Amino acid sequence: MELVIALVAGFVGGNGTGRAARRFDLGIPLNSVLGALGGLCGGLLLMALGPGDGQPLIAGTPPESGGIGDIVAGLIGGAAGGAALTMAIALIRARGR
């Protein structure tokens, strides 16, 4: 569940970066793919380092997944990772021109 949240947050972060700053816009398909990949990496990193409280968000779910801390970490890490990877690739690509 947290990985899906990180992927979606990265997707939004990558596309948001492209929309907000034309300099970093690589087109919707590439922004989406890079955002999702960056979101996955950023979400996983922040979940590993962050506030993973292990508290179930929904009663009856296993305690090692679904904690509110992991969900927040997936959202923040995913959005930041998606934006960061999209910006990094855009800068590398612009330098090559």
C-alpha positions as CSV (number, residue, x, y, z in Angstrom):
1,M,0.0,0.0,0.0
2,E,2.8,2.5,0.9
3,L,4.6,1.7,-2.3
4,V,1.6,2.5,-4.3
5,I,1.2,5.8,-2.4
6,A,4.9,6.6,-3.1
7,L,4.5,5.8,-6.8
8,V,1.4,8.0,-7.2
9,A,3.1,10.8,-5.1
10,G,6.1,10.6,-7.3
11,F,4.0,10.7,-10.5
12,V,2.4,13.9,-9.2
13,G,5.7,15.3,-8.1
14,G,7.4,14.7,-11.4
15,N,4.5,16.2,-13.4
16,G,4.1,19.0,-11.0
17,T,7.8,19.9,-11.4
18,G,7.4,19.9,-15.2
19,R,4.4,22.1,-15.0
20,A,5.7,24.5,-12.4
21,A,9.1,25.1,-14.1
22,R,9.2,24.8,-17.9
23,R,13.0,24.4,-17.6
24,F,12.4,21.0,-16.1
25,D,9.6,19.9,-18.4
26,L,10.5,16.7,-20.3
27,G,7.0,16.0,-21.5
28,I,4.1,14.3,-19.8
29,P,5.2,10.7,-20.5
30,L,8.8,11.2,-19.4
31,N,7.9,13.3,-16.4
32,S,5.4,10.6,-15.3
33,V,7.9,7.7,-15.6
34,L,10.8,9.6,-13.9
35,G,8.4,10.9,-11.3
36,A,7.1,7.4,-10.5
37,L,10.6,5.9,-10.3
38,G,11.9,8.8,-8.2
39,G,8.8,8.5,-6.0
40,L,9.4,4.8,-5.4
41,C,13.1,5.4,-4.5
42,G,12.3,8.5,-2.3
43,G,9.4,6.8,-0.6
44,L,11.4,3.7,0.1
45,L,14.3,5.7,1.5
46,L,12.1,7.9,3.7
47,M,10.1,4.9,4.9
48,A,13.4,3.1,5.8
49,L,14.8,6.1,7.6
50,G,11.7,7.9,8.7
51,P,9.0,7.7,11.2
52,G,7.8,4.2,10.4
53,D,5.7,3.7,13.5
54,G,4.3,0.3,12.4
55,Q,0.9,1.3,13.8
56,P,-2.0,0.0,11.7
57,L,-4.1,2.6,10.0
58,I,-7.0,0.1,9.6
59,A,-7.9,-2.3,12.4
60,G,-7.1,-5.9,11.5
61,T,-4.2,-5.1,9.2
62,P,-0.7,-6.4,10.0
63,P,1.2,-4.0,12.3
64,E,4.3,-4.0,10.1
65,S,2.4,-2.3,7.2
66,G,-0.1,0.5,6.9
67,G,1.1,2.7,9.7
68,I,0.3,6.4,9.4
69,G,4.0,7.2,9.7
70,D,4.8,5.0,6.7
71,I,2.0,6.5,4.7
72,V,3.1,10.0,5.4
73,A,6.7,9.0,4.6
74,G,5.5,7.5,1.3
75,L,3.7,10.7,0.4
76,I,6.5,13.1,1.3
77,G,9.4,10.9,0.1
78,G,7.5,10.0,-3.1
79,A,6.7,13.6,-4.1
80,A,10.2,14.8,-3.3
81,G,11.9,11.9,-5.0
82,G,9.7,12.3,-8.1
83,A,10.5,16.0,-8.3
84,A,14.2,15.5,-7.7
85,L,14.7,12.8,-10.3
86,T,12.8,14.7,-12.9
87,M,14.8,17.9,-12.2
88,A,18.1,15.9,-12.2
89,I,17.4,14.3,-15.6
90,A,16.2,17.6,-17.1
91,L,19.4,19.3,-16.0
92,I,21.6,16.5,-17.3
93,R,19.7,16.5,-20.6
94,A,19.9,20.4,-20.9
95,R,23.7,20.2,-20.3
96,G,24.1,17.8,-23.2
97,R,22.5,20.3,-25.7
